[in-house]
């Protein structure tokens, strides 16, 4: 059974007047929103982490031979431009979606402990930020 994942209806990105932080607002089709405030280093690490996740997803699809892709499986990674996640308390999973720059979407469902491992791996691979 394939769970239904919310569709990103709107995404807004704003930059503070001093350029030191940004706000990301994700709104789904049911008008539920998530607001995130990030500094430059956090935002850069977030984008890099999403890109790394997309590359890993593409690698796994290729290794597993995704039958839905037919003979011409995509070997290129998707450039992720936005994402939204939330906890499905009933199922006990984090559910979310990655959005590509060409509008393509990938739904993700993972156990909380996998999300923690993924977050740790992404943070460890992100370049160190300076406080200057």
Secondary structure, DSSP 4 states (H G I P E B T S, - for coil): -----PPEEEEEEEE-TTSSEEEEEEEETT--EEEEEEEHHHHHHHHHHHHHHHHHHHHHHHHHT-GGGTTS---SPP-EEEEEEEEETTTTEEEEEEEETTS-EEEEEEEHHHHHHHHHHHHHHSPPPP--
